[in-house]
Amino acid sequence: MKTEADNELGALVKHRRGDLGLSVRDLASSARVSPAYVTAIETGRSSSTGKPPSPSAVVLAKLAGALGLDVSELVAAATSMAETDPLHTLLYVINEAQSDPFDVLDAHFGARVDHWFYIPDPRGLAPEPPARVTVCLWPLGQAPYDSTTLDPAALMVALEEALKAHADGMEGKRVGIAIADCSAVMRFVQNPAKHVQMERTWHDNVSRLWAQYLRTAPAIDVCVYRDDDIDALGLTIDRLATTLELVERHDLVCVLSSGSEVTVGRPAVRTILESARPGGVSSSSWGRLVAATSVGLATTNKK
């Protein structure tokens, strides 16, 4: 269980708020953040991720102003509670056609990211990148996907070249990565299972590159897969084994099901498994199995 000593920022904010006689809503209003975010900081646990929040410098400055503190105090406290093991996250998209998920990604995880490296799905339009996003578009049929046989080493070389080319000025920043071409590549290559197997080493390799070129860990590492792509692969893969592998190989599981609605954790795992029901299995029987299985998958340490 996390103690106050483990959550220096939360303890500082909570004690100072109490000294000033402010409610959570009072502080949130003054700092122009949500009450839920103040609570997440004070408790050291975000309701959406289950992990400590990672407030940006802008948010820390607003809190410092509202609490009458020097922002350096909050920065020092936030640094002490920063995660040492960033989340390897699965975003599984259901019923979303070819719309680009970046805006949803940024809305959901952007508070912990100063800058994004984003690899979009090459079949759609890449987003118009704001200043805090570096877009690396890798078209199918060109490097690192110039062969219909997936080469994981070529993919890591391409990521390293992109990171090296844009690393100047990013050292010390919270830089996240999101790769949204995963299932598009699976449909393009002849060995789609290789892409899912690559999840076993992907996060370690990303972390190695971030340490080498940015001298820090990735703020977050999101891999995006689309249910319609997995379904379209048919007999080329074992759909149930594939979805189980994806769930097991990620620390945090999220589902984007409609619009910008994101579910996290056990409900997300359950939704993914329900979509993978084998033919010949009744929905009621499968539902009971999924309900039991999703509890274990959502609570297991997937490292």
HELIX and SHEET records of a PDB file:
HELIX    1   1 GLU A    8  ASP A   19  1                                  12    
HELIX    2   2 VAL A   24  ALA A   31  1                                   8    
HELIX    3   3 PRO A   35  THR A   43  1                                   9    
HELIX    4   4 ALA A   57  LEU A   67  1                                  11    
HELIX    5   5 VAL A   71  MET A   81  1                                  11    
HELIX    6   6 PHE A  102  PHE A  109  1                                   8    
HELIX    7   7 GLY A  110  ARG A  112  5                                   3    
HELIX    8   8 PRO A  152  HIS A  166  1                                  15    
HELIX    9   9 CYS A  182  PHE A  188  1                                   7    
HELIX   10  10 ALA A  193  GLN A  197  1                                   5    
HELIX   11  11 GLU A  199  LEU A  214  1                                  16    
HELIX   12  12 ASP A  227  ALA A  232  1                                   6    
HELIX   13  13 GLY A  234  THR A  236  5                                   3    
HELIX   14  14 ARG A  239  GLU A  248  1                                  10    
HELIX   15  15 ARG A  266  SER A  275  1                                  10    
HELIX   16  16 SER A  283  THR A  299  1                                  17    
SHEET    1   A 7 VAL A 133  VAL A 135  0                                        
SHEET    2   A 7 HIS A 115  ILE A 119  1                                        
SHEET    3   A 7 VAL A 175  ILE A 179  1                                        
SHEET    4   A 7 ASP A 221  ARG A 226  1                                        
SHEET    5   A 7 HIS A  88  VAL A  93  1                                        
SHEET    6   A 7 LEU A 252  SER A 258  1                                        
SHEET    7   A 7 GLU A 261  VAL A 264 -1                                        
END                                                                             
